[in-house]
Amino acid sequence: MILAIFYCPVGLLYNFPDVNSIGSLMYTNKDESFEFLMNLPLWIYLYQILLIVVGILTVRISFPINSKLSYLLFVLFLIIAFASAVKNCIKYGFDITELLSLRQPEVRFFIDGIDSCIKVKNENNQYLNIINTKDSWAPKIIQDDYDTYILVIGESVRKDFMHHWGYSTNNTPWMSQQPGLYLNNYISAGPSTVISLTHSLVLQKDGRPDLVHNIVTLAKSANMESWWISNQGAKGAFDSPVAIIGKMSDHFIFIKDGNSNDREFIPDELLLPYIDDALTIDNHKKKFIVVHIFGSHPQPCARTNNQYDELINGSKETSCYVTSIRQTDDLLKSIASLASQHHKKWAMVYFSDHGLKLVNKGYSNQTLTHGFNTKQSYDVPFFMTAYDANSTINVEAKRSGLYLLSMLAQWIGVNDEMLNNQYDWFDNTEYLNQIHVYDSTVKKVLYDNLEDDAIE
């Protein structure tokens, strides 16, 4: 009962323990845990209280019955609890491995938890050996239009909350008037940062991310000097795979190095001096600068210091979320301005790693959290501009984050045989009949089969 009470919030929101929840547990700290608990809807706390009451009653109250009825109830319990186990055991010829893959809730919780722990630990050990491994990129330069490429990785932004894509509040004043190319149907690879970015910025081999071959090592192999400037945490020996990619850069800065103090107000504008430094250094090489912001990560009011531009439908959390997107728009404007001040021939791409799902939708306590079963958890912005952009291009063809590495290679003007380079990713041609995404169990599912979570 104690275990059920503690796991209740995760279980009700995300079901059985998987690599996403176990990985989050391994990579988290007390501040992130507190933020998660503060963002839970009230009904989950009520459910926990109910579990506590039921647990106390179960321990304290007894019902005297005679021994025959006791034996009968015990036999009924055995039949109900283990009928499917015995059936599967007979079906698979008493194969113990099949018995251990039972999906009964009483057994599945522990099997899934142990299996996910093993997977995360194995991947973590693998990540620790990756940084010093030499990549085998052999890119060819196919265009040479710009000297500075700036990739801004947003956080937790769903496209339908942005004014440029139809939201009523104007929270994208710079982006909406800036000439450039918009992928209006870009779909992220996954529903969380690690799953999304390890399957979009990294080459996939045999269905698994090959972290050695990523967008940073590709740029370096094309003789670009690379920076990774991040407002996301790096956690030392337990670095997430995304932080490990960042540490493969020639220069990397994590302004929350050693922790992920996510509840404290640490605005993304604190990255600007480091971006300015990167633009100032002149080593007579092209620059590739990745800026990984904290953007609109739940809990949104911690991103805005509890400030918002206007109260929307009585929901403070929603209002902060909308304002956090405006802050990201301001940041993009500042980055472009800095690059122009340094007289760079710059190009910039902004996209978000994943979206979010609505909780308590339509009510004053509406907020947003990570989700994996809704389209809006994958519907994210993708915007490309440059110092010499003079027109607006809207690409309506669907583009999958699973091919983002190839798209970014085309953007920085390089080509490599290991990439999917037979398409022009920025024209308006449909290349994919179906779009697949990864869910929270890192299983591929069809995007079109996901639920709709439209704003009310």
C-alpha positions as CSV (number, residue, x, y, z in Angstrom):
1,M,0.0,0.0,0.0
2,I,2.9,2.4,0.8
3,L,4.4,1.6,-2.6
4,A,1.1,2.3,-4.3
5,I,0.7,5.6,-2.5
6,F,4.1,6.8,-3.6
7,Y,3.8,5.6,-7.2
8,C,0.2,6.8,-7.5
9,P,1.0,10.3,-9.2
10,V,3.3,8.7,-11.8
11,G,1.0,5.7,-12.3
12,L,-2.1,7.7,-12.9
13,L,-0.4,10.1,-15.3
14,Y,2.0,7.8,-17.1
15,N,0.8,4.2,-16.4
16,F,3.4,1.4,-15.6
17,P,7.1,2.3,-15.0
18,D,8.9,2.7,-18.3
19,V,12.3,3.9,-19.4
20,N,11.0,7.5,-19.5
21,S,9.8,7.6,-15.9
22,I,12.8,5.5,-14.6
23,G,15.2,7.7,-16.6
24,S,13.6,10.8,-15.2
25,L,13.9,9.4,-11.7
26,M,17.6,8.7,-12.2
27,Y,18.3,12.2,-13.8
28,T,16.2,14.2,-11.3
29,N,16.9,16.0,-8.1
30,K,14.9,17.4,-5.2
31,D,14.0,20.6,-7.0
32,E,12.7,18.8,-10.1
33,S,10.8,16.4,-7.8
34,F,9.2,19.3,-5.9
35,E,8.2,20.9,-9.1
36,F,6.6,17.7,-10.3
37,L,4.6,17.4,-7.1
38,M,3.5,21.1,-7.2
39,N,2.2,20.6,-10.8
40,L,0.0,17.6,-9.9
41,P,-3.8,18.2,-10.3
42,L,-5.9,18.1,-7.1
43,W,-7.7,14.9,-7.9
44,I,-4.4,12.9,-7.7
45,Y,-3.8,14.1,-4.2
46,L,-7.4,13.1,-3.3
47,Y,-6.8,9.7,-4.8
48,Q,-3.7,9.3,-2.6
49,I,-5.7,10.3,0.5
50,L,-8.3,7.6,-0.5
51,L,-5.5,5.0,-0.8
52,I,-4.2,5.9,2.7
53,V,-7.7,5.6,4.2
54,V,-8.3,2.2,2.4
55,G,-4.8,1.1,3.6
56,I,-5.5,2.0,7.2
57,L,-9.0,0.3,7.1
58,T,-7.5,-2.8,5.5
59,V,-5.0,-3.1,8.4
60,R,-7.3,-2.1,11.2
61,I,-10.5,-3.8,10.4
62,S,-11.0,-7.6,10.5
63,F,-14.0,-9.8,9.7
64,P,-14.2,-13.1,11.6
65,I,-15.2,-15.9,9.3
66,N,-15.1,-19.7,9.7
67,S,-12.3,-21.7,8.3
68,K,-14.2,-23.3,5.4
69,L,-15.2,-19.9,4.0
70,S,-11.7,-18.8,4.5
71,Y,-10.3,-21.7,2.4
72,L,-13.0,-21.0,-0.2
73,L,-12.1,-17.3,-0.5
74,F,-8.4,-18.2,-0.7
75,V,-9.0,-20.6,-3.5
76,L,-11.1,-18.0,-5.4
77,F,-8.3,-15.5,-4.9
78,L,-5.8,-18.0,-6.4
79,I,-8.0,-18.6,-9.4
80,I,-8.6,-14.9,-10.1
81,A,-5.0,-13.9,-9.6
82,F,-3.2,-16.7,-11.3
83,A,-5.6,-18.1,-14.0
84,S,-4.0,-16.1,-16.8
85,A,-0.5,-16.9,-15.5
86,V,-1.2,-20.6,-15.6
87,K,-2.9,-20.3,-19.0
88,N,0.1,-18.5,-20.4
89,C,2.5,-21.0,-18.8
90,I,0.7,-23.9,-20.4
91,K,0.4,-22.1,-23.8
92,Y,4.2,-21.4,-24.0
93,G,5.2,-24.9,-22.8
94,F,6.1,-23.9,-19.2
95,D,8.7,-21.5,-20.5
96,I,9.8,-19.4,-17.5
97,T,10.9,-16.4,-19.6
98,E,7.3,-16.2,-20.9
99,L,6.0,-16.4,-17.4
100,L,8.2,-13.4,-16.4
101,S,6.6,-11.3,-19.2
102,L,3.1,-11.5,-17.7
103,R,1.1,-8.3,-18.0
104,Q,-0.8,-8.9,-14.8
105,P,-0.8,-5.6,-12.8
106,E,0.5,-7.3,-9.6
107,V,3.5,-8.7,-11.5
108,R,3.9,-6.3,-14.4
109,F,4.7,-3.3,-12.1
110,F,7.8,-5.0,-10.8
111,I,8.9,-6.6,-14.1
112,D,8.5,-3.3,-16.0
113,G,10.3,-1.4,-13.3
114,I,13.3,-3.8,-13.1
115,D,13.5,-4.1,-16.9
116,S,13.4,-0.3,-17.3
117,C,16.1,0.1,-14.6
118,I,18.4,-2.3,-16.4
119,K,17.8,-0.6,-19.8
120,V,18.5,2.9,-18.3
121,K,21.7,1.7,-16.4
122,N,23.0,-0.1,-19.5
123,E,22.4,3.0,-21.7
124,N,24.0,5.2,-19.0
125,N,27.1,3.1,-19.0
126,Q,27.2,3.2,-22.7
127,Y,26.9,7.0,-22.7
128,L,29.9,7.4,-20.4
129,N,32.1,5.8,-23.0
130,I,30.8,7.7,-26.0
131,I,32.5,11.1,-25.8
132,N,36.0,9.8,-26.5
133,T,34.9,7.6,-29.4
134,K,35.9,8.9,-32.9
135,D,33.1,9.4,-35.4
136,S,33.3,8.3,-39.0
137,W,31.6,11.3,-40.7
138,A,32.9,12.1,-44.1
139,P,30.8,15.1,-45.2
140,K,31.0,17.0,-48.4
141,I,30.3,20.8,-48.6
142,I,27.4,21.4,-50.9
143,Q,26.8,25.1,-50.2
144,D,28.7,27.9,-48.5
145,D,26.2,30.7,-48.0
146,Y,26.7,31.6,-44.3
147,D,29.5,31.8,-41.8
148,T,27.5,31.4,-38.6
149,Y,24.7,28.8,-38.0
150,I,22.7,29.1,-34.8
151,L,20.4,26.3,-33.7
152,V,18.0,27.2,-31.0
153,I,16.4,24.2,-29.3
154,G,13.2,25.2,-27.6
155,E,11.5,23.4,-24.8
156,S,7.9,22.1,-24.3
157,V,6.2,24.4,-26.8
158,R,3.1,23.2,-28.6
159,K,2.5,25.1,-31.8
160,D,-1.2,25.9,-31.2
161,F,-0.3,28.2,-28.3
162,M,1.8,30.4,-30.6
163,H,0.2,33.5,-32.3
164,H,2.0,32.8,-35.5
165,W,0.1,29.5,-35.8
166,G,-3.2,30.9,-34.8
167,Y,-3.3,31.5,-31.1
168,S,-5.3,34.7,-30.2
169,T,-2.7,36.4,-27.9
170,N,0.2,37.9,-29.9
171,N,3.1,36.1,-28.1
172,T,5.3,35.9,-31.3
173,P,5.6,39.5,-32.4
174,W,9.1,39.1,-33.8
175,M,8.7,35.6,-35.4
176,S,5.5,36.6,-37.0
177,Q,7.0,39.5,-38.9
178,Q,10.4,38.0,-39.5
179,P,11.0,36.7,-43.1
180,G,11.9,33.1,-43.2
181,L,10.7,29.5,-43.8
182,Y,8.1,27.9,-41.6
183,L,7.5,24.1,-41.5
184,N,3.8,24.3,-40.5
185,N,3.5,20.5,-40.0
186,Y,6.8,19.6,-38.3
187,I,6.2,16.7,-35.9
188,S,8.7,16.0,-33.1
189,A,10.2,12.6,-32.7
190,G,9.2,12.0,-29.0
191,P,7.1,13.4,-26.1
192,S,10.0,14.3,-23.8
193,T,13.4,16.0,-24.2
194,V,15.7,12.9,-24.1
195,I,13.5,10.7,-26.3
196,S,12.9,13.5,-28.8
197,L,16.5,14.8,-29.2
198,T,18.3,11.5,-29.1
199,H,16.1,10.4,-32.0
200,S,16.3,13.6,-34.0
201,L,19.8,15.1,-33.5
202,V,21.5,11.7,-33.6
203,L,22.1,9.1,-36.4
204,Q,20.0,6.0,-36.0
205,K,21.7,2.6,-36.4
206,D,19.8,-0.6,-36.2
207,G,16.9,1.3,-34.7
208,R,19.0,2.8,-31.9
209,P,20.6,6.2,-31.5
210,D,24.3,6.2,-32.3
211,L,25.3,9.1,-30.0
212,V,28.8,9.4,-31.5
213,H,27.2,10.5,-34.8
214,N,25.2,13.6,-34.0
215,I,24.6,17.1,-35.3
216,V,27.6,18.4,-33.2
217,T,30.1,15.9,-34.5
218,L,28.8,16.3,-38.0
219,A,29.4,20.1,-37.9
220,K,32.9,19.6,-36.4
221,S,33.8,17.1,-39.1
222,A,32.8,19.8,-41.7
223,N,35.5,22.0,-40.1
224,M,33.0,24.2,-38.1
225,E,33.9,25.4,-34.6
226,S,31.1,24.3,-32.3
227,W,29.4,25.7,-29.2
228,W,26.7,24.2,-26.9
229,I,25.2,26.9,-24.7
230,S,22.5,25.5,-22.4
231,N,20.1,26.5,-19.7
232,Q,19.3,22.8,-19.2
233,G,21.1,21.0,-16.4
234,A,24.1,18.8,-16.6
235,K,24.4,16.3,-13.8
236,G,28.0,15.1,-13.7
237,A,28.3,11.3,-13.7
238,F,24.7,10.9,-14.5
239,D,24.5,13.2,-17.5
240,S,21.6,12.8,-19.8
241,P,22.4,11.8,-23.3
242,V,21.5,15.3,-24.5
243,A,24.1,16.8,-22.2
244,I,26.7,14.3,-23.4
245,I,26.0,15.4,-27.0
246,G,26.6,19.0,-25.8
247,K,29.9,18.1,-24.2
248,M,31.2,16.8,-27.6
249,S,31.3,20.5,-28.7
250,D,34.5,22.4,-28.9
251,H,33.1,24.8,-26.3
252,F,30.2,24.0,-24.0
253,I,28.5,26.0,-21.2
254,F,25.8,24.7,-18.9
255,I,24.7,27.6,-16.7
256,K,23.2,25.1,-14.3
257,D,26.2,22.8,-14.4
258,G,26.1,20.1,-11.7
259,N,22.4,20.3,-11.2
260,S,19.0,21.0,-12.7
261,N,17.6,23.6,-10.4
262,D,14.4,23.8,-12.4
263,R,12.1,25.5,-9.9
264,E,14.3,28.5,-9.5
265,F,13.8,31.4,-11.9
266,I,16.8,31.2,-14.2
267,P,15.7,33.0,-17.4
268,D,17.0,32.0,-20.8
269,E,18.2,35.6,-21.4
270,L,21.2,34.7,-19.1
271,L,22.5,32.8,-22.1
272,L,23.0,36.0,-24.1
273,P,26.5,36.9,-22.8
274,Y,27.8,33.5,-23.7
275,I,26.2,33.7,-27.1
276,D,27.9,37.1,-27.5
277,D,31.2,35.5,-26.6
278,A,30.8,32.8,-29.1
279,L,30.0,35.3,-31.8
280,T,33.0,37.5,-30.8
281,I,35.7,34.8,-31.1
282,D,37.3,34.8,-34.5
283,N,39.2,31.6,-35.4
284,H,38.7,32.1,-39.1
285,K,36.3,29.1,-39.1
286,K,32.6,28.8,-39.6
287,K,30.6,28.7,-36.4
288,F,28.0,26.2,-35.3
289,I,26.2,27.4,-32.2
290,V,23.6,25.4,-30.4
291,V,21.5,27.2,-27.8
292,H,19.4,24.9,-25.6
293,I,16.9,26.9,-23.7
294,F,14.5,26.1,-20.9
295,G,11.6,27.9,-22.6
296,S,8.2,26.7,-21.5
297,H,9.1,23.7,-19.4
298,P,6.4,22.8,-16.8
299,Q,5.8,24.4,-14.3
300,P,5.3,27.5,-16.5
301,C,5.0,30.1,-13.8
302,A,8.5,29.2,-12.6
303,R,9.8,30.2,-16.1
304,T,8.2,33.6,-15.9
305,N,8.8,34.4,-12.2
306,N,5.1,34.2,-11.7
307,Q,4.5,37.0,-14.1
308,Y,2.2,37.0,-17.1
309,D,1.1,39.5,-19.7
310,E,-2.7,38.8,-19.3
311,L,-4.9,36.4,-17.4
312,I,-6.3,33.9,-19.9
313,N,-9.6,32.1,-19.0
314,G,-8.9,32.5,-15.3
315,S,-5.9,30.2,-15.5
316,K,-2.6,31.5,-14.1
317,E,-0.7,28.5,-15.3
318,T,-1.9,28.9,-18.9
319,S,-1.2,32.6,-18.8
320,C,2.4,32.0,-17.7
321,Y,2.8,29.4,-20.4
322,V,1.6,31.9,-23.1
323,T,4.0,34.5,-21.6
324,S,6.9,32.0,-21.6
325,I,6.5,31.6,-25.4
326,R,6.7,35.4,-25.8
327,Q,9.9,35.4,-23.8
328,T,11.3,32.8,-26.2
329,D,10.3,35.1,-29.1
330,D,12.2,38.0,-27.4
331,L,15.2,35.8,-27.0
332,L,15.2,34.8,-30.7
333,K,15.1,38.5,-31.6
334,S,18.0,39.3,-29.3
335,I,20.1,36.4,-30.7
336,A,19.5,37.6,-34.3
337,S,20.3,41.2,-33.2
338,L,23.6,40.1,-31.6
339,A,24.6,38.1,-34.7
340,S,23.9,41.2,-36.9
341,Q,25.9,43.5,-34.6
342,H,28.9,41.2,-35.1
343,H,28.4,41.5,-38.9
344,K,27.9,37.8,-39.3
345,K,26.4,36.2,-42.3
346,W,24.1,34.2,-39.9
347,A,21.4,31.7,-40.3
348,M,19.1,30.5,-37.5
349,V,16.8,27.6,-36.9
350,Y,14.4,27.4,-34.0
351,F,12.3,24.3,-33.1
352,S,10.9,22.8,-30.0
353,D,11.8,19.4,-28.7
354,H,8.2,18.4,-27.9
355,G,4.8,19.7,-27.0
356,L,2.6,19.2,-23.9
357,K,-0.9,17.9,-23.1
358,L,-3.5,19.9,-21.3
359,V,-4.6,19.0,-17.7
360,N,-8.0,20.1,-16.4
361,K,-8.7,21.4,-19.9
362,G,-11.2,24.3,-20.0
363,Y,-11.1,25.1,-16.3
364,S,-9.5,27.8,-14.3
365,N,-6.9,25.4,-12.9
366,Q,-5.9,24.3,-16.4
367,T,-2.2,23.6,-16.8
368,L,0.1,21.6,-19.1
369,T,2.3,18.6,-18.6
370,H,4.2,16.0,-20.5
371,G,2.1,13.6,-22.5
372,F,2.5,10.8,-25.1
373,N,-0.9,10.0,-26.4
374,T,-2.0,13.3,-28.0
375,K,-1.1,14.9,-31.3
376,Q,-0.3,18.2,-29.6
377,S,2.4,16.5,-27.5
378,Y,4.3,16.3,-30.9
379,D,3.0,19.4,-32.8
380,V,5.8,21.9,-32.4
381,P,7.1,25.0,-34.1
382,F,9.9,24.9,-36.7
383,F,11.2,28.3,-38.0
384,M,14.2,29.1,-40.2
385,T,15.5,32.6,-40.9
386,A,18.8,34.4,-41.8
387,Y,20.4,37.8,-42.1
388,D,19.4,38.0,-45.8
389,A,15.9,36.5,-45.5
390,N,13.5,38.7,-47.5
391,S,10.4,36.6,-48.0
392,T,8.1,34.3,-46.1
393,I,7.8,30.6,-47.2
394,N,5.2,28.3,-45.7
395,V,5.8,24.6,-46.1
396,E,2.7,22.6,-45.5
397,A,4.1,19.2,-46.2
398,K,4.6,17.0,-43.1
399,R,8.1,16.7,-41.8
400,S,9.1,14.2,-39.1
401,G,11.6,14.9,-36.4
402,L,13.0,11.4,-37.1
403,Y,14.7,13.0,-40.1
404,L,15.8,16.2,-38.4
405,L,19.5,15.4,-38.6
406,S,19.3,15.1,-42.4
407,M,17.3,18.4,-42.5
408,L,19.9,20.2,-40.4
409,A,22.7,18.8,-42.6
410,Q,21.0,20.3,-45.6
411,W,20.6,23.6,-43.7
412,I,24.3,23.9,-42.8
413,G,25.2,22.9,-46.4
414,V,26.8,19.5,-45.9
415,N,26.1,16.0,-47.1
416,D,27.2,12.6,-45.9
417,E,26.4,9.1,-47.2
418,M,25.1,8.0,-43.9
419,L,22.3,10.6,-44.0
420,N,18.9,10.5,-45.8
421,N,19.9,13.1,-48.4
422,Q,17.8,12.2,-51.4
423,Y,15.1,14.8,-50.5
424,D,14.9,18.5,-50.5
425,W,13.5,18.8,-46.9
426,F,12.5,22.5,-47.3
427,D,10.3,22.3,-50.4
428,N,6.6,21.6,-50.3
429,T,6.7,18.0,-51.5
430,E,5.2,15.2,-49.3
431,Y,7.9,12.5,-48.9
432,L,6.3,10.4,-46.1
433,N,3.0,8.6,-46.4
434,Q,2.8,8.0,-42.7
435,I,4.5,9.8,-39.7
436,H,5.7,7.7,-36.8
437,V,6.7,9.0,-33.4
438,Y,8.1,7.5,-30.3
439,D,5.9,7.2,-27.2
440,S,7.0,7.2,-23.6
441,T,8.1,3.5,-23.8
442,V,10.3,4.4,-26.8
443,K,8.0,2.4,-29.0
444,K,7.1,3.7,-32.5
445,V,3.5,4.6,-33.0
446,L,1.5,6.2,-35.8
447,Y,1.0,9.9,-35.3
448,D,-2.4,9.8,-36.9
449,N,-3.7,7.3,-34.3
450,L,-3.0,9.7,-31.4
451,E,-5.8,11.6,-29.7
452,D,-6.7,15.2,-30.4
453,D,-6.1,17.6,-27.5
454,A,-7.2,20.9,-29.1
455,I,-7.5,24.1,-27.0
456,E,-10.9,24.9,-25.7
